[in-house]
Amino acid sequence: MTDFYKIDVHVHLGISSVLSVAGSTSEIIRKMELNGIHQSVISPIPGYEDPNGVADSRAQNDGIAAALRDHPGVLVRGLGVVEPRHGAAALDEVDRVMDELGLSGLMFHNDFNGLPLDHPSMFAIVERLAVYPNAVAQVHTAQHSVLEAPFQLGRLAEAFPTVTFLNAHPFMDTTHEAASLDLGERHPNIVFDTAVSHTQLYPIEHAVERLGADRVLWASSNPYYETTLDIPLVANAKLDDDVKRKLFADNARRVFQIEEE
């Protein structure tokens, strides 16, 4: 198996009270080293406690910025978080994430924040994010969900064509895969990661065939695993090595503006 350079675009830092899982910087990096992952893009973990509202979102974002400062060259880009249920109070934190902290965009997992992806609060947040060049919104979807269904992401992508939407874990089962590929064909500003992909019937090959090699980014969902199956899913795919290099690293470098070492 070719030893590909790997940039992981789906890594969560922090403690999730909902999922009873945690990923400290040391734990994230340990799992990177264990699995031969070279660099990671990090974001706050879904389901963190926020009894203090926006102040808790600020703490999550400060933690992402600190991790990037403490581990340059390994943790290379970060996404912040704001909660749509905080309404207009969340908008100033969008500016702080992008201006003061210098992060690359925002992460959303609406099954954990209680409002649908196409709620007016989401449109207001992404409208503020769209002001910033090269902004990325990592958006988790699930075909079974009433809060983060793929079609709801499509509404955001259509409204904000200058934002790059990174669809997180879009191929969890065959129905989700079908909906995600249809979504991708309709909205060129959506790219797709490989985290938690189903392992049968060639989902990675289908994504490359339908969407092109430039719109699929390898990802692991660290810290939710010890050793990842997602590496061989791409490494063993029926694709040329130059396509696999795009999936493992080159596409991440383009989307997140990461310089090649």
C-alpha positions as CSV (number, residue, x, y, z in Angstrom):
1,M,0.0,0.0,0.0
2,T,1.4,3.4,-1.0
3,D,2.2,5.6,2.0
4,F,0.1,8.7,1.2
5,Y,0.5,12.1,3.0
6,K,-2.7,12.5,5.0
7,I,-4.5,15.7,6.1
8,D,-7.5,14.9,8.2
9,V,-10.3,17.5,7.8
10,H,-12.7,16.1,10.4
11,V,-11.2,16.2,14.0
12,H,-13.1,17.4,17.1
13,L,-11.4,18.9,20.2
14,G,-13.0,19.0,23.6
15,I,-15.5,17.1,25.8
16,S,-18.9,16.1,24.6
17,S,-21.4,15.6,27.4
18,V,-23.9,14.3,24.9
19,L,-21.7,11.6,23.5
20,S,-19.6,10.9,26.6
21,V,-16.4,11.2,24.6
22,A,-13.4,13.6,24.8
23,G,-10.5,14.5,22.6
24,S,-7.7,16.6,24.2
25,T,-4.9,17.9,22.0
26,S,-2.6,15.1,23.3
27,E,-5.2,12.4,22.6
28,I,-5.9,13.8,19.1
29,I,-2.2,13.9,18.3
30,R,-1.6,10.4,19.8
31,K,-4.3,9.0,17.5
32,M,-2.8,10.9,14.5
33,E,0.6,9.3,15.2
34,L,-0.9,5.9,15.7
35,N,-2.6,6.0,12.4
36,G,0.1,7.8,10.3
37,I,-1.9,11.1,9.9
38,H,0.4,14.0,9.3
39,Q,-1.8,17.1,9.8
40,S,-5.3,17.9,11.0
41,V,-8.0,20.5,10.7
42,I,-9.7,20.8,14.1
43,S,-13.1,22.0,15.3
44,P,-15.0,22.0,18.6
45,I,-16.7,18.7,19.6
46,P,-20.5,18.5,19.2
47,G,-22.5,18.3,22.3
48,Y,-20.3,20.4,24.6
49,E,-22.0,21.9,27.6
50,D,-23.1,25.5,27.2
51,P,-25.1,26.6,30.3
52,N,-23.6,30.1,29.9
53,G,-24.6,30.5,26.3
54,V,-22.3,32.5,24.1
55,A,-19.6,32.5,26.7
56,D,-19.3,28.8,26.4
57,S,-19.0,29.0,22.6
58,R,-16.2,31.6,23.1
59,A,-14.4,29.2,25.3
60,Q,-14.6,26.5,22.7
61,N,-13.2,28.8,20.1
62,D,-10.4,30.0,22.3
63,G,-9.5,26.4,22.8
64,I,-9.2,25.8,19.1
65,A,-7.0,28.9,18.6
66,A,-4.8,27.8,21.5
67,A,-4.3,24.3,20.1
68,L,-3.3,25.8,16.7
69,R,-0.7,28.0,18.4
70,D,0.6,25.2,20.6
71,H,0.9,22.6,17.8
72,P,1.9,24.4,14.6
73,G,2.6,22.2,11.6
74,V,0.4,19.4,13.1
75,L,-2.9,21.1,13.9
76,V,-2.9,23.4,10.9
77,R,-6.3,24.9,10.6
78,G,-9.3,25.4,12.8
79,L,-13.0,26.0,12.6
80,G,-15.0,27.8,15.3
81,V,-18.5,27.3,16.5
82,V,-21.6,29.4,17.2
83,E,-24.9,28.1,18.3
84,P,-27.9,29.1,16.2
85,R,-30.3,28.9,19.1
86,H,-28.4,31.9,20.6
87,G,-29.9,34.0,17.8
88,A,-28.6,37.4,17.1
89,A,-26.3,37.2,20.1
90,A,-24.2,34.6,18.2
91,L,-23.3,37.0,15.3
92,D,-20.5,38.9,17.0
93,E,-18.8,35.7,17.8
94,V,-18.7,34.9,14.0
95,D,-16.6,38.1,13.6
96,R,-14.3,37.2,16.5
97,V,-13.8,33.7,15.1
98,M,-12.7,35.0,11.7
99,D,-11.0,38.3,12.7
100,E,-9.5,38.0,16.1
101,L,-8.8,34.3,16.2
102,G,-8.0,33.9,12.5
103,L,-9.9,30.6,12.1
104,S,-11.0,29.3,8.7
105,G,-14.8,29.2,9.3
106,L,-17.4,27.4,11.4
107,M,-18.6,23.9,12.3
108,F,-22.3,23.0,12.6
109,H,-23.9,19.8,13.9
110,N,-27.6,20.7,14.1
111,D,-28.7,17.4,15.6
112,F,-26.9,18.7,18.7
113,N,-28.0,22.3,18.8
114,G,-31.7,21.7,18.3
115,L,-32.5,24.0,15.3
116,P,-32.7,22.8,11.7
117,L,-30.0,23.7,9.1
118,D,-32.4,25.9,7.2
119,H,-33.6,27.8,10.2
120,P,-33.5,31.6,9.9
121,S,-30.8,31.8,12.6
122,M,-28.6,29.6,10.4
123,F,-29.1,31.9,7.4
124,A,-28.2,34.9,9.5
125,I,-25.0,33.2,10.8
126,V,-23.8,32.1,7.4
127,E,-24.7,35.5,5.9
128,R,-22.2,37.0,8.4
129,L,-19.6,34.2,7.7
130,A,-20.0,34.9,3.9
131,V,-18.4,38.3,4.3
132,Y,-15.0,36.7,4.8
133,P,-13.1,35.4,1.8
134,N,-12.4,31.7,1.6
135,A,-14.7,30.9,4.5
136,V,-15.5,27.2,5.1
137,A,-18.6,25.9,6.9
138,Q,-18.3,22.3,8.0
139,V,-21.9,21.0,8.1
140,H,-22.7,17.5,9.4
141,T,-25.7,15.9,7.6
142,A,-27.7,12.7,8.2
143,Q,-30.4,11.4,5.9
144,H,-32.6,10.2,8.8
145,S,-32.5,13.6,10.5
146,V,-35.2,16.3,10.6
147,L,-32.6,18.9,11.7
148,E,-29.6,18.3,9.3
149,A,-31.0,16.5,6.3
150,P,-29.0,17.0,3.1
151,F,-31.6,19.0,1.3
152,Q,-31.4,21.6,4.1
153,L,-27.7,22.0,3.4
154,G,-28.6,22.6,-0.2
155,R,-30.8,25.6,0.8
156,L,-27.8,27.2,2.5
157,A,-25.4,26.4,-0.3
158,E,-27.7,28.0,-2.9
159,A,-28.1,31.1,-0.8
160,F,-24.4,31.6,-0.1
161,P,-22.4,30.5,-3.2
162,T,-19.1,32.1,-2.1
163,V,-18.9,29.9,1.0
164,T,-17.4,26.5,0.7
165,F,-19.5,24.0,2.6
166,L,-17.7,20.9,3.8
167,N,-20.4,18.2,4.1
168,A,-19.2,16.0,7.1
169,H,-19.9,12.3,7.1
170,P,-22.1,12.4,4.0
171,F,-21.9,8.7,3.0
172,M,-22.9,6.9,6.2
173,D,-25.3,4.5,4.4
174,T,-26.4,4.0,0.8
175,T,-29.4,6.3,1.1
176,H,-27.4,9.0,2.6
177,E,-24.8,8.6,-0.1
178,A,-27.4,8.9,-2.8
179,A,-28.9,12.1,-1.3
180,S,-25.4,13.5,-0.9
181,L,-24.3,12.8,-4.4
182,D,-27.5,14.4,-5.8
183,L,-26.8,17.4,-3.5
184,G,-23.2,17.7,-4.8
185,E,-24.4,17.7,-8.4
186,R,-26.7,20.5,-7.7
187,H,-24.4,22.7,-5.7
188,P,-20.7,23.1,-6.8
189,N,-19.7,24.9,-3.6
190,I,-20.2,21.8,-1.5
191,V,-17.3,19.4,-0.9
192,F,-17.6,16.1,0.9
193,D,-15.5,14.3,3.4
194,T,-15.1,10.5,3.9
195,A,-15.6,10.2,7.6
196,V,-17.8,7.4,8.8
197,S,-18.5,6.2,5.2
198,H,-20.2,2.9,4.8
199,T,-17.7,0.3,3.6
200,Q,-19.6,-1.7,1.0
201,L,-20.5,-1.0,-2.7
202,Y,-17.6,1.5,-3.4
203,P,-18.9,4.8,-2.0
204,I,-15.5,6.6,-2.5
205,E,-15.4,5.6,-6.2
206,H,-19.0,6.7,-6.7
207,A,-18.3,10.1,-5.2
208,V,-15.2,10.7,-7.4
209,E,-17.1,9.5,-10.5
210,R,-20.2,11.7,-9.8
211,L,-18.5,14.8,-8.3
212,G,-14.9,14.7,-9.5
213,A,-11.7,14.1,-7.7
214,D,-11.4,17.7,-6.5
215,R,-14.5,17.6,-4.2
216,V,-13.8,14.6,-1.9
217,L,-11.6,15.1,1.1
218,W,-10.3,12.3,3.4
219,A,-11.3,12.5,7.0
220,S,-11.4,10.3,10.1
221,S,-13.7,11.8,12.8
222,N,-10.9,11.7,15.4
223,P,-11.3,11.2,18.4
224,Y,-14.2,8.7,17.9
225,Y,-11.9,5.8,17.1
226,E,-8.6,4.1,18.0
227,T,-7.5,2.9,14.6
228,T,-9.4,4.1,11.6
229,L,-11.0,2.1,8.8
230,D,-11.3,5.2,6.7
231,I,-7.6,5.1,5.6
232,P,-7.8,1.7,3.8
233,L,-11.2,2.7,2.4
234,V,-9.5,5.4,0.3
235,A,-6.1,3.8,0.0
236,N,-7.6,0.6,-1.4
237,A,-10.2,2.3,-3.6
238,K,-10.2,1.5,-7.4
239,L,-8.6,4.9,-8.1
240,D,-5.3,6.1,-9.5
241,D,-2.6,7.1,-7.0
242,D,-2.8,10.7,-8.2
243,V,-6.5,10.8,-7.4
244,K,-5.9,9.3,-4.0
245,R,-3.3,12.0,-3.3
246,K,-5.9,14.6,-4.0
247,L,-8.3,13.0,-1.6
248,F,-5.8,12.4,1.2
249,A,-4.1,15.9,1.1
250,D,-4.2,18.0,-2.0
251,N,-7.9,18.9,-1.8
252,A,-7.5,19.8,1.9
253,R,-4.6,22.1,1.0
254,R,-6.7,23.9,-1.5
255,V,-9.9,24.3,0.5
256,F,-8.1,25.4,3.7
257,Q,-5.2,27.1,2.0
258,I,-2.5,24.9,3.7
259,E,1.0,25.3,2.3
260,E,2.7,22.0,1.3
261,E,5.6,21.1,3.5
